[in-house]
Amino acid sequence: MGIIELKDVSLSFGEHRILQNLTIDFWEGHIHAVVGPNGAGKSTLAHTIMGLPEYRRHTGNILFNGSPINKLSINQRARLGITLAWQEPARFHGISVREFIQHSGGKNGKELEAGQALELVGLDPDRYLIRDVDSTLSGGERKRIELASIVVMQPKVVLMD
């Protein structure tokens, strides 16, 4: 049994079937890669597992630790420990990198501080903690900051689009 299991999952947008009868298990403690050309459905798969509203009308079942999550919202899935790193990281004008990472840890206490998380993703805390998460950061810097925020969250599953 995998931490995430898809059983006969299909999803169409209009006449276009994107996912068709997909059955797959993702095992806890393993890194899995879904590869394919543009338009193959990789992002659709991640968004369907995460439960984004427009992707929740799939058929089949999605299980998390053996329990169905089909009817759970994106927020409920996040509370279970599932998170999604977007293909294009967001920009948050008016919030510092420190605040962005600290808020990602939630109320459960932060075993990792923002600076430690930045070090884990290869960014110098002295240079980045005071900066804003805005257009002055490159795409690569924003992606590393997003990854640092995920490290602080300590999710059970990270879907990376």
Chimera marker file (.cmm) of the C-alpha trace (Angstrom):
<marker_set name="trace">
<marker id="1" x="0.000" y="0.000" z="0.000" r="1" g="1" b="0" radius="0.5"/>
<marker id="2" x="1.341" y="3.428" z="-0.946" r="1" g="1" b="0" radius="0.5"/>
<marker id="3" x="1.027" y="6.689" z="0.935" r="1" g="1" b="0" radius="0.5"/>
<marker id="4" x="-0.847" y="7.983" z="-2.148" r="1" g="1" b="0" radius="0.5"/>
<marker id="5" x="-2.798" y="5.542" z="-4.312" r="1" g="1" b="0" radius="0.5"/>
<marker id="6" x="-4.749" y="6.286" z="-7.458" r="1" g="1" b="0" radius="0.5"/>
<marker id="7" x="-7.254" y="3.668" z="-8.512" r="1" g="1" b="0" radius="0.5"/>
<marker id="8" x="-8.676" y="3.915" z="-12.047" r="1" g="1" b="0" radius="0.5"/>
<marker id="9" x="-8.562" y="7.750" z="-12.061" r="1" g="1" b="0" radius="0.5"/>
<marker id="10" x="-9.781" y="9.544" z="-15.192" r="1" g="1" b="0" radius="0.5"/>
<marker id="11" x="-10.229" y="13.258" z="-15.836" r="1" g="1" b="0" radius="0.5"/>
<marker id="12" x="-11.446" y="15.079" z="-18.918" r="1" g="1" b="0" radius="0.5"/>
<marker id="13" x="-11.745" y="18.727" z="-19.829" r="1" g="1" b="0" radius="0.5"/>
<marker id="14" x="-14.473" y="18.955" z="-22.430" r="1" g="1" b="0" radius="0.5"/>
<marker id="15" x="-13.648" y="16.484" z="-25.188" r="1" g="1" b="0" radius="0.5"/>
<marker id="16" x="-10.034" y="16.120" z="-24.006" r="1" g="1" b="0" radius="0.5"/>
<marker id="17" x="-9.333" y="13.157" z="-21.758" r="1" g="1" b="0" radius="0.5"/>
<marker id="18" x="-6.171" y="14.037" z="-19.836" r="1" g="1" b="0" radius="0.5"/>
<marker id="19" x="-5.975" y="11.161" z="-17.352" r="1" g="1" b="0" radius="0.5"/>
<marker id="20" x="-7.379" y="7.804" z="-18.398" r="1" g="1" b="0" radius="0.5"/>
<marker id="21" x="-7.901" y="4.900" z="-16.008" r="1" g="1" b="0" radius="0.5"/>
<marker id="22" x="-4.687" y="5.703" z="-14.125" r="1" g="1" b="0" radius="0.5"/>
<marker id="23" x="-3.750" y="3.295" z="-11.340" r="1" g="1" b="0" radius="0.5"/>
<marker id="24" x="-0.519" y="4.015" z="-9.491" r="1" g="1" b="0" radius="0.5"/>
<marker id="25" x="0.938" y="3.841" z="-5.973" r="1" g="1" b="0" radius="0.5"/>
<marker id="26" x="3.432" y="6.305" z="-4.521" r="1" g="1" b="0" radius="0.5"/>
<marker id="27" x="5.369" y="4.777" z="-1.612" r="1" g="1" b="0" radius="0.5"/>
<marker id="28" x="6.262" y="6.567" z="1.582" r="1" g="1" b="0" radius="0.5"/>
<marker id="29" x="9.934" y="7.448" z="1.903" r="1" g="1" b="0" radius="0.5"/>
<marker id="30" x="10.574" y="7.214" z="-1.839" r="1" g="1" b="0" radius="0.5"/>
<marker id="31" x="11.068" y="9.815" z="-4.532" r="1" g="1" b="0" radius="0.5"/>
<marker id="32" x="8.894" y="9.202" z="-7.567" r="1" g="1" b="0" radius="0.5"/>
<marker id="33" x="9.186" y="10.978" z="-10.902" r="1" g="1" b="0" radius="0.5"/>
<marker id="34" x="6.424" y="11.195" z="-13.465" r="1" g="1" b="0" radius="0.5"/>
<marker id="35" x="7.969" y="12.095" z="-16.799" r="1" g="1" b="0" radius="0.5"/>
<marker id="36" x="6.552" y="12.773" z="-20.223" r="1" g="1" b="0" radius="0.5"/>
<marker id="37" x="6.264" y="15.394" z="-22.938" r="1" g="1" b="0" radius="0.5"/>
<marker id="38" x="4.409" y="18.681" z="-22.566" r="1" g="1" b="0" radius="0.5"/>
<marker id="39" x="0.687" y="18.023" z="-22.460" r="1" g="1" b="0" radius="0.5"/>
<marker id="40" x="1.027" y="14.450" z="-21.186" r="1" g="1" b="0" radius="0.5"/>
<marker id="41" x="-0.891" y="15.226" z="-17.960" r="1" g="1" b="0" radius="0.5"/>
<marker id="42" x="1.887" y="15.564" z="-15.368" r="1" g="1" b="0" radius="0.5"/>
<marker id="43" x="0.580" y="18.851" z="-13.932" r="1" g="1" b="0" radius="0.5"/>
<marker id="44" x="-2.991" y="17.589" z="-14.181" r="1" g="1" b="0" radius="0.5"/>
<marker id="45" x="-2.000" y="14.559" z="-12.113" r="1" g="1" b="0" radius="0.5"/>
<marker id="46" x="-0.385" y="16.724" z="-9.394" r="1" g="1" b="0" radius="0.5"/>
<marker id="47" x="-3.357" y="19.129" z="-9.329" r="1" g="1" b="0" radius="0.5"/>
<marker id="48" x="-5.816" y="16.224" z="-9.148" r="1" g="1" b="0" radius="0.5"/>
<marker id="49" x="-3.989" y="14.627" z="-6.207" r="1" g="1" b="0" radius="0.5"/>
<marker id="50" x="-3.812" y="18.012" z="-4.452" r="1" g="1" b="0" radius="0.5"/>
<marker id="51" x="-7.546" y="18.538" z="-4.991" r="1" g="1" b="0" radius="0.5"/>
<marker id="52" x="-7.562" y="21.852" z="-6.820" r="1" g="1" b="0" radius="0.5"/>
<marker id="53" x="-11.250" y="22.709" z="-7.406" r="1" g="1" b="0" radius="0.5"/>
<marker id="54" x="-11.299" y="22.369" z="-11.203" r="1" g="1" b="0" radius="0.5"/>
<marker id="55" x="-9.545" y="18.976" z="-10.923" r="1" g="1" b="0" radius="0.5"/>
<marker id="56" x="-11.891" y="17.383" z="-8.373" r="1" g="1" b="0" radius="0.5"/>
<marker id="57" x="-14.419" y="16.130" z="-10.921" r="1" g="1" b="0" radius="0.5"/>
<marker id="58" x="-12.353" y="13.071" z="-11.776" r="1" g="1" b="0" radius="0.5"/>
<marker id="59" x="-13.636" y="9.516" z="-11.641" r="1" g="1" b="0" radius="0.5"/>
<marker id="60" x="-11.899" y="6.763" z="-9.720" r="1" g="1" b="0" radius="0.5"/>
<marker id="61" x="-10.407" y="6.957" z="-6.250" r="1" g="1" b="0" radius="0.5"/>
<marker id="62" x="-7.490" y="8.737" z="-4.629" r="1" g="1" b="0" radius="0.5"/>
<marker id="63" x="-6.348" y="7.313" z="-1.299" r="1" g="1" b="0" radius="0.5"/>
<marker id="64" x="-4.008" y="8.812" z="1.279" r="1" g="1" b="0" radius="0.5"/>
<marker id="65" x="-2.655" y="6.278" z="3.789" r="1" g="1" b="0" radius="0.5"/>
<marker id="66" x="-5.441" y="3.938" z="2.691" r="1" g="1" b="0" radius="0.5"/>
<marker id="67" x="-8.313" y="6.407" z="3.202" r="1" g="1" b="0" radius="0.5"/>
<marker id="68" x="-10.231" y="8.020" z="0.335" r="1" g="1" b="0" radius="0.5"/>
<marker id="69" x="-9.625" y="11.751" z="-0.101" r="1" g="1" b="0" radius="0.5"/>
<marker id="70" x="-11.772" y="12.351" z="-3.213" r="1" g="1" b="0" radius="0.5"/>
<marker id="71" x="-14.235" y="14.557" z="-1.364" r="1" g="1" b="0" radius="0.5"/>
<marker id="72" x="-11.640" y="16.512" z="0.626" r="1" g="1" b="0" radius="0.5"/>
<marker id="73" x="-10.837" y="20.111" z="-0.296" r="1" g="1" b="0" radius="0.5"/>
<marker id="74" x="-7.334" y="21.344" z="-1.032" r="1" g="1" b="0" radius="0.5"/>
<marker id="75" x="-7.182" y="22.755" z="2.523" r="1" g="1" b="0" radius="0.5"/>
<marker id="76" x="-8.213" y="19.450" z="4.078" r="1" g="1" b="0" radius="0.5"/>
<marker id="77" x="-5.612" y="17.605" z="2.014" r="1" g="1" b="0" radius="0.5"/>
<marker id="78" x="-2.973" y="20.115" z="3.113" r="1" g="1" b="0" radius="0.5"/>
<marker id="79" x="-3.926" y="19.508" z="6.757" r="1" g="1" b="0" radius="0.5"/>
<marker id="80" x="-3.297" y="15.784" z="6.174" r="1" g="1" b="0" radius="0.5"/>
<marker id="81" x="0.240" y="16.664" z="5.089" r="1" g="1" b="0" radius="0.5"/>
<marker id="82" x="0.007" y="16.901" z="1.288" r="1" g="1" b="0" radius="0.5"/>
<marker id="83" x="1.506" y="19.991" z="-0.346" r="1" g="1" b="0" radius="0.5"/>
<marker id="84" x="2.150" y="21.200" z="-3.879" r="1" g="1" b="0" radius="0.5"/>
<marker id="85" x="5.152" y="23.133" z="-5.141" r="1" g="1" b="0" radius="0.5"/>
<marker id="86" x="3.842" y="25.094" z="-8.114" r="1" g="1" b="0" radius="0.5"/>
<marker id="87" x="5.572" y="25.100" z="-11.472" r="1" g="1" b="0" radius="0.5"/>
<marker id="88" x="5.876" y="28.904" z="-11.190" r="1" g="1" b="0" radius="0.5"/>
<marker id="89" x="6.506" y="30.043" z="-7.586" r="1" g="1" b="0" radius="0.5"/>
<marker id="90" x="4.346" y="32.899" z="-6.373" r="1" g="1" b="0" radius="0.5"/>
<marker id="91" x="5.483" y="36.451" z="-5.691" r="1" g="1" b="0" radius="0.5"/>
<marker id="92" x="4.249" y="38.052" z="-2.490" r="1" g="1" b="0" radius="0.5"/>
<marker id="93" x="4.910" y="41.788" z="-2.521" r="1" g="1" b="0" radius="0.5"/>
<marker id="94" x="5.147" y="43.260" z="0.949" r="1" g="1" b="0" radius="0.5"/>
<marker id="95" x="6.227" y="40.124" z="2.787" r="1" g="1" b="0" radius="0.5"/>
<marker id="96" x="9.804" y="39.271" z="3.636" r="1" g="1" b="0" radius="0.5"/>
<marker id="97" x="11.421" y="35.927" z="2.933" r="1" g="1" b="0" radius="0.5"/>
<marker id="98" x="11.656" y="35.392" z="6.719" r="1" g="1" b="0" radius="0.5"/>
<marker id="99" x="7.912" y="36.005" z="7.171" r="1" g="1" b="0" radius="0.5"/>
<marker id="100" x="7.008" y="33.820" z="4.184" r="1" g="1" b="0" radius="0.5"/>
<marker id="101" x="9.005" y="30.866" z="5.482" r="1" g="1" b="0" radius="0.5"/>
<marker id="102" x="7.931" y="31.304" z="9.117" r="1" g="1" b="0" radius="0.5"/>
<marker id="103" x="4.232" y="31.470" z="8.193" r="1" g="1" b="0" radius="0.5"/>
<marker id="104" x="4.627" y="28.231" z="6.249" r="1" g="1" b="0" radius="0.5"/>
<marker id="105" x="5.429" y="26.393" z="9.479" r="1" g="1" b="0" radius="0.5"/>
<marker id="106" x="1.983" y="27.065" z="10.903" r="1" g="1" b="0" radius="0.5"/>
<marker id="107" x="1.102" y="26.896" z="14.570" r="1" g="1" b="0" radius="0.5"/>
<marker id="108" x="2.795" y="23.575" z="15.285" r="1" g="1" b="0" radius="0.5"/>
<marker id="109" x="6.079" y="25.178" z="16.224" r="1" g="1" b="0" radius="0.5"/>
<marker id="110" x="9.010" y="25.412" z="13.925" r="1" g="1" b="0" radius="0.5"/>
<marker id="111" x="11.623" y="22.770" z="14.425" r="1" g="1" b="0" radius="0.5"/>
<marker id="112" x="13.565" y="24.438" z="11.635" r="1" g="1" b="0" radius="0.5"/>
<marker id="113" x="14.091" y="28.165" z="11.630" r="1" g="1" b="0" radius="0.5"/>
<marker id="114" x="13.813" y="30.158" z="8.422" r="1" g="1" b="0" radius="0.5"/>
<marker id="115" x="17.586" y="30.586" z="8.227" r="1" g="1" b="0" radius="0.5"/>
<marker id="116" x="18.223" y="26.861" z="8.605" r="1" g="1" b="0" radius="0.5"/>
<marker id="117" x="15.678" y="26.098" z="5.903" r="1" g="1" b="0" radius="0.5"/>
<marker id="118" x="17.369" y="28.563" z="3.543" r="1" g="1" b="0" radius="0.5"/>
<marker id="119" x="20.741" y="26.936" z="4.189" r="1" g="1" b="0" radius="0.5"/>
<marker id="120" x="19.251" y="23.533" z="3.321" r="1" g="1" b="0" radius="0.5"/>
<marker id="121" x="18.235" y="24.852" z="-0.118" r="1" g="1" b="0" radius="0.5"/>
<marker id="122" x="21.569" y="26.571" z="-0.731" r="1" g="1" b="0" radius="0.5"/>
<marker id="123" x="20.695" y="30.204" z="0.039" r="1" g="1" b="0" radius="0.5"/>
<marker id="124" x="22.606" y="32.447" z="2.451" r="1" g="1" b="0" radius="0.5"/>
<marker id="125" x="20.227" y="33.512" z="5.245" r="1" g="1" b="0" radius="0.5"/>
<marker id="126" x="22.126" y="36.772" z="5.788" r="1" g="1" b="0" radius="0.5"/>
<marker id="127" x="21.402" y="37.786" z="2.190" r="1" g="1" b="0" radius="0.5"/>
<marker id="128" x="17.829" y="36.521" z="1.852" r="1" g="1" b="0" radius="0.5"/>
<marker id="129" x="15.904" y="36.741" z="5.139" r="1" g="1" b="0" radius="0.5"/>
<marker id="130" x="15.457" y="40.531" z="4.863" r="1" g="1" b="0" radius="0.5"/>
<marker id="131" x="14.511" y="40.531" z="1.184" r="1" g="1" b="0" radius="0.5"/>
<marker id="132" x="10.930" y="40.616" z="-0.055" r="1" g="1" b="0" radius="0.5"/>
<marker id="133" x="9.410" y="37.732" z="-1.988" r="1" g="1" b="0" radius="0.5"/>
<marker id="134" x="8.838" y="39.829" z="-5.087" r="1" g="1" b="0" radius="0.5"/>
<marker id="135" x="10.002" y="40.466" z="-8.634" r="1" g="1" b="0" radius="0.5"/>
<marker id="136" x="13.543" y="41.347" z="-7.492" r="1" g="1" b="0" radius="0.5"/>
<marker id="137" x="14.158" y="37.626" z="-6.923" r="1" g="1" b="0" radius="0.5"/>
<marker id="138" x="14.984" y="35.403" z="-9.869" r="1" g="1" b="0" radius="0.5"/>
<marker id="139" x="12.786" y="32.423" z="-10.653" r="1" g="1" b="0" radius="0.5"/>
<marker id="140" x="15.441" y="30.100" z="-9.234" r="1" g="1" b="0" radius="0.5"/>
<marker id="141" x="15.667" y="32.099" z="-5.998" r="1" g="1" b="0" radius="0.5"/>
<marker id="142" x="11.866" y="32.080" z="-5.625" r="1" g="1" b="0" radius="0.5"/>
<marker id="143" x="11.805" y="28.304" z="-6.223" r="1" g="1" b="0" radius="0.5"/>
<marker id="144" x="14.453" y="27.730" z="-3.518" r="1" g="1" b="0" radius="0.5"/>
<marker id="145" x="12.549" y="29.977" z="-1.103" r="1" g="1" b="0" radius="0.5"/>
<marker id="146" x="9.375" y="28.039" z="-1.869" r="1" g="1" b="0" radius="0.5"/>
<marker id="147" x="11.275" y="24.798" z="-1.151" r="1" g="1" b="0" radius="0.5"/>
<marker id="148" x="12.555" y="26.267" z="2.134" r="1" g="1" b="0" radius="0.5"/>
<marker id="149" x="8.957" y="27.053" z="3.108" r="1" g="1" b="0" radius="0.5"/>
<marker id="150" x="7.994" y="23.449" z="2.329" r="1" g="1" b="0" radius="0.5"/>
<marker id="151" x="10.892" y="22.148" z="4.454" r="1" g="1" b="0" radius="0.5"/>
<marker id="152" x="9.529" y="24.144" z="7.405" r="1" g="1" b="0" radius="0.5"/>
<marker id="153" x="6.011" y="22.731" z="6.816" r="1" g="1" b="0" radius="0.5"/>
<marker id="154" x="7.320" y="19.186" z="7.222" r="1" g="1" b="0" radius="0.5"/>
<marker id="155" x="4.613" y="17.665" z="5.007" r="1" g="1" b="0" radius="0.5"/>
<marker id="156" x="4.181" y="13.941" z="4.499" r="1" g="1" b="0" radius="0.5"/>
<marker id="157" x="3.962" y="14.280" z="0.706" r="1" g="1" b="0" radius="0.5"/>
<marker id="158" x="5.374" y="16.970" z="-1.586" r="1" g="1" b="0" radius="0.5"/>
<marker id="159" x="4.033" y="17.134" z="-5.127" r="1" g="1" b="0" radius="0.5"/>
<marker id="160" x="6.425" y="19.109" z="-7.294" r="1" g="1" b="0" radius="0.5"/>
<marker id="161" x="5.015" y="20.436" z="-10.545" r="1" g="1" b="0" radius="0.5"/>
<link id1="1" id2="2" r="1" g="1" b="0" radius="0.2"/>
<link id1="2" id2="3" r="1" g="1" b="0" radius="0.2"/>
<link id1="3" id2="4" r="1" g="1" b="0" radius="0.2"/>
<link id1="4" id2="5" r="1" g="1" b="0" radius="0.2"/>
<link id1="5" id2="6" r="1" g="1" b="0" radius="0.2"/>
<link id1="6" id2="7" r="1" g="1" b="0" radius="0.2"/>
<link id1="7" id2="8" r="1" g="1" b="0" radius="0.2"/>
<link id1="8" id2="9" r="1" g="1" b="0" radius="0.2"/>
<link id1="9" id2="10" r="1" g="1" b="0" radius="0.2"/>
<link id1="10" id2="11" r="1" g="1" b="0" radius="0.2"/>
<link id1="11" id2="12" r="1" g="1" b="0" radius="0.2"/>
<link id1="12" id2="13" r="1" g="1" b="0" radius="0.2"/>
<link id1="13" id2="14" r="1" g="1" b="0" radius="0.2"/>
<link id1="14" id2="15" r="1" g="1" b="0" radius="0.2"/>
<link id1="15" id2="16" r="1" g="1" b="0" radius="0.2"/>
<link id1="16" id2="17" r="1" g="1" b="0" radius="0.2"/>
<link id1="17" id2="18" r="1" g="1" b="0" radius="0.2"/>
<link id1="18" id2="19" r="1" g="1" b="0" radius="0.2"/>
<link id1="19" id2="20" r="1" g="1" b="0" radius="0.2"/>
<link id1="20" id2="21" r="1" g="1" b="0" radius="0.2"/>
<link id1="21" id2="22" r="1" g="1" b="0" radius="0.2"/>
<link id1="22" id2="23" r="1" g="1" b="0" radius="0.2"/>
<link id1="23" id2="24" r="1" g="1" b="0" radius="0.2"/>
<link id1="24" id2="25" r="1" g="1" b="0" radius="0.2"/>
<link id1="25" id2="26" r="1" g="1" b="0" radius="0.2"/>
<link id1="26" id2="27" r="1" g="1" b="0" radius="0.2"/>
<link id1="27" id2="28" r="1" g="1" b="0" radius="0.2"/>
<link id1="28" id2="29" r="1" g="1" b="0" radius="0.2"/>
<link id1="29" id2="30" r="1" g="1" b="0" radius="0.2"/>
<link id1="30" id2="31" r="1" g="1" b="0" radius="0.2"/>
<link id1="31" id2="32" r="1" g="1" b="0" radius="0.2"/>
<link id1="32" id2="33" r="1" g="1" b="0" radius="0.2"/>
<link id1="33" id2="34" r="1" g="1" b="0" radius="0.2"/>
<link id1="34" id2="35" r="1" g="1" b="0" radius="0.2"/>
<link id1="35" id2="36" r="1" g="1" b="0" radius="0.2"/>
<link id1="36" id2="37" r="1" g="1" b="0" radius="0.2"/>
<link id1="37" id2="38" r="1" g="1" b="0" radius="0.2"/>
<link id1="38" id2="39" r="1" g="1" b="0" radius="0.2"/>
<link id1="39" id2="40" r="1" g="1" b="0" radius="0.2"/>
<link id1="40" id2="41" r="1" g="1" b="0" radius="0.2"/>
<link id1="41" id2="42" r="1" g="1" b="0" radius="0.2"/>
<link id1="42" id2="43" r="1" g="1" b="0" radius="0.2"/>
<link id1="43" id2="44" r="1" g="1" b="0" radius="0.2"/>
<link id1="44" id2="45" r="1" g="1" b="0" radius="0.2"/>
<link id1="45" id2="46" r="1" g="1" b="0" radius="0.2"/>
<link id1="46" id2="47" r="1" g="1" b="0" radius="0.2"/>
<link id1="47" id2="48" r="1" g="1" b="0" radius="0.2"/>
<link id1="48" id2="49" r="1" g="1" b="0" radius="0.2"/>
<link id1="49" id2="50" r="1" g="1" b="0" radius="0.2"/>
<link id1="50" id2="51" r="1" g="1" b="0" radius="0.2"/>
<link id1="51" id2="52" r="1" g="1" b="0" radius="0.2"/>
<link id1="52" id2="53" r="1" g="1" b="0" radius="0.2"/>
<link id1="53" id2="54" r="1" g="1" b="0" radius="0.2"/>
<link id1="54" id2="55" r="1" g="1" b="0" radius="0.2"/>
<link id1="55" id2="56" r="1" g="1" b="0" radius="0.2"/>
<link id1="56" id2="57" r="1" g="1" b="0" radius="0.2"/>
<link id1="57" id2="58" r="1" g="1" b="0" radius="0.2"/>
<link id1="58" id2="59" r="1" g="1" b="0" radius="0.2"/>
<link id1="59" id2="60" r="1" g="1" b="0" radius="0.2"/>
<link id1="60" id2="61" r="1" g="1" b="0" radius="0.2"/>
<link id1="61" id2="62" r="1" g="1" b="0" radius="0.2"/>
<link id1="62" id2="63" r="1" g="1" b="0" radius="0.2"/>
<link id1="63" id2="64" r="1" g="1" b="0" radius="0.2"/>
<link id1="64" id2="65" r="1" g="1" b="0" radius="0.2"/>
<link id1="65" id2="66" r="1" g="1" b="0" radius="0.2"/>
<link id1="66" id2="67" r="1" g="1" b="0" radius="0.2"/>
<link id1="67" id2="68" r="1" g="1" b="0" radius="0.2"/>
<link id1="68" id2="69" r="1" g="1" b="0" radius="0.2"/>
<link id1="69" id2="70" r="1" g="1" b="0" radius="0.2"/>
<link id1="70" id2="71" r="1" g="1" b="0" radius="0.2"/>
<link id1="71" id2="72" r="1" g="1" b="0" radius="0.2"/>
<link id1="72" id2="73" r="1" g="1" b="0" radius="0.2"/>
<link id1="73" id2="74" r="1" g="1" b="0" radius="0.2"/>
<link id1="74" id2="75" r="1" g="1" b="0" radius="0.2"/>
<link id1="75" id2="76" r="1" g="1" b="0" radius="0.2"/>
<link id1="76" id2="77" r="1" g="1" b="0" radius="0.2"/>
<link id1="77" id2="78" r="1" g="1" b="0" radius="0.2"/>
<link id1="78" id2="79" r="1" g="1" b="0" radius="0.2"/>
<link id1="79" id2="80" r="1" g="1" b="0" radius="0.2"/>
<link id1="80" id2="81" r="1" g="1" b="0" radius="0.2"/>
<link id1="81" id2="82" r="1" g="1" b="0" radius="0.2"/>
<link id1="82" id2="83" r="1" g="1" b="0" radius="0.2"/>
<link id1="83" id2="84" r="1" g="1" b="0" radius="0.2"/>
<link id1="84" id2="85" r="1" g="1" b="0" radius="0.2"/>
<link id1="85" id2="86" r="1" g="1" b="0" radius="0.2"/>
<link id1="86" id2="87" r="1" g="1" b="0" radius="0.2"/>
<link id1="87" id2="88" r="1" g="1" b="0" radius="0.2"/>
<link id1="88" id2="89" r="1" g="1" b="0" radius="0.2"/>
<link id1="89" id2="90" r="1" g="1" b="0" radius="0.2"/>
<link id1="90" id2="91" r="1" g="1" b="0" radius="0.2"/>
<link id1="91" id2="92" r="1" g="1" b="0" radius="0.2"/>
<link id1="92" id2="93" r="1" g="1" b="0" radius="0.2"/>
<link id1="93" id2="94" r="1" g="1" b="0" radius="0.2"/>
<link id1="94" id2="95" r="1" g="1" b="0" radius="0.2"/>
<link id1="95" id2="96" r="1" g="1" b="0" radius="0.2"/>
<link id1="96" id2="97" r="1" g="1" b="0" radius="0.2"/>
<link id1="97" id2="98" r="1" g="1" b="0" radius="0.2"/>
<link id1="98" id2="99" r="1" g="1" b="0" radius="0.2"/>
<link id1="99" id2="100" r="1" g="1" b="0" radius="0.2"/>
<link id1="100" id2="101" r="1" g="1" b="0" radius="0.2"/>
<link id1="101" id2="102" r="1" g="1" b="0" radius="0.2"/>
<link id1="102" id2="103" r="1" g="1" b="0" radius="0.2"/>
<link id1="103" id2="104" r="1" g="1" b="0" radius="0.2"/>
<link id1="104" id2="105" r="1" g="1" b="0" radius="0.2"/>
<link id1="105" id2="106" r="1" g="1" b="0" radius="0.2"/>
<link id1="106" id2="107" r="1" g="1" b="0" radius="0.2"/>
<link id1="107" id2="108" r="1" g="1" b="0" radius="0.2"/>
<link id1="108" id2="109" r="1" g="1" b="0" radius="0.2"/>
<link id1="109" id2="110" r="1" g="1" b="0" radius="0.2"/>
<link id1="110" id2="111" r="1" g="1" b="0" radius="0.2"/>
<link id1="111" id2="112" r="1" g="1" b="0" radius="0.2"/>
<link id1="112" id2="113" r="1" g="1" b="0" radius="0.2"/>
<link id1="113" id2="114" r="1" g="1" b="0" radius="0.2"/>
<link id1="114" id2="115" r="1" g="1" b="0" radius="0.2"/>
<link id1="115" id2="116" r="1" g="1" b="0" radius="0.2"/>
<link id1="116" id2="117" r="1" g="1" b="0" radius="0.2"/>
<link id1="117" id2="118" r="1" g="1" b="0" radius="0.2"/>
<link id1="118" id2="119" r="1" g="1" b="0" radius="0.2"/>
<link id1="119" id2="120" r="1" g="1" b="0" radius="0.2"/>
<link id1="120" id2="121" r="1" g="1" b="0" radius="0.2"/>
<link id1="121" id2="122" r="1" g="1" b="0" radius="0.2"/>
<link id1="122" id2="123" r="1" g="1" b="0" radius="0.2"/>
<link id1="123" id2="124" r="1" g="1" b="0" radius="0.2"/>
<link id1="124" id2="125" r="1" g="1" b="0" radius="0.2"/>
<link id1="125" id2="126" r="1" g="1" b="0" radius="0.2"/>
<link id1="126" id2="127" r="1" g="1" b="0" radius="0.2"/>
<link id1="127" id2="128" r="1" g="1" b="0" radius="0.2"/>
<link id1="128" id2="129" r="1" g="1" b="0" radius="0.2"/>
<link id1="129" id2="130" r="1" g="1" b="0" radius="0.2"/>
<link id1="130" id2="131" r="1" g="1" b="0" radius="0.2"/>
<link id1="131" id2="132" r="1" g="1" b="0" radius="0.2"/>
<link id1="132" id2="133" r="1" g="1" b="0" radius="0.2"/>
<link id1="133" id2="134" r="1" g="1" b="0" radius="0.2"/>
<link id1="134" id2="135" r="1" g="1" b="0" radius="0.2"/>
<link id1="135" id2="136" r="1" g="1" b="0" radius="0.2"/>
<link id1="136" id2="137" r="1" g="1" b="0" radius="0.2"/>
<link id1="137" id2="138" r="1" g="1" b="0" radius="0.2"/>
<link id1="138" id2="139" r="1" g="1" b="0" radius="0.2"/>
<link id1="139" id2="140" r="1" g="1" b="0" radius="0.2"/>
<link id1="140" id2="141" r="1" g="1" b="0" radius="0.2"/>
<link id1="141" id2="142" r="1" g="1" b="0" radius="0.2"/>
<link id1="142" id2="143" r="1" g="1" b="0" radius="0.2"/>
<link id1="143" id2="144" r="1" g="1" b="0" radius="0.2"/>
<link id1="144" id2="145" r="1" g="1" b="0" radius="0.2"/>
<link id1="145" id2="146" r="1" g="1" b="0" radius="0.2"/>
<link id1="146" id2="147" r="1" g="1" b="0" radius="0.2"/>
<link id1="147" id2="148" r="1" g="1" b="0" radius="0.2"/>
<link id1="148" id2="149" r="1" g="1" b="0" radius="0.2"/>
<link id1="149" id2="150" r="1" g="1" b="0" radius="0.2"/>
<link id1="150" id2="151" r="1" g="1" b="0" radius="0.2"/>
<link id1="151" id2="152" r="1" g="1" b="0" radius="0.2"/>
<link id1="152" id2="153" r="1" g="1" b="0" radius="0.2"/>
<link id1="153" id2="154" r="1" g="1" b="0" radius="0.2"/>
<link id1="154" id2="155" r="1" g="1" b="0" radius="0.2"/>
<link id1="155" id2="156" r="1" g="1" b="0" radius="0.2"/>
<link id1="156" id2="157" r="1" g="1" b="0" radius="0.2"/>
<link id1="157" id2="158" r="1" g="1" b="0" radius="0.2"/>
<link id1="158" id2="159" r="1" g="1" b="0" radius="0.2"/>
<link id1="159" id2="160" r="1" g="1" b="0" radius="0.2"/>
<link id1="160" id2="161" r="1" g="1" b="0" radius="0.2"/>
</marker_set>
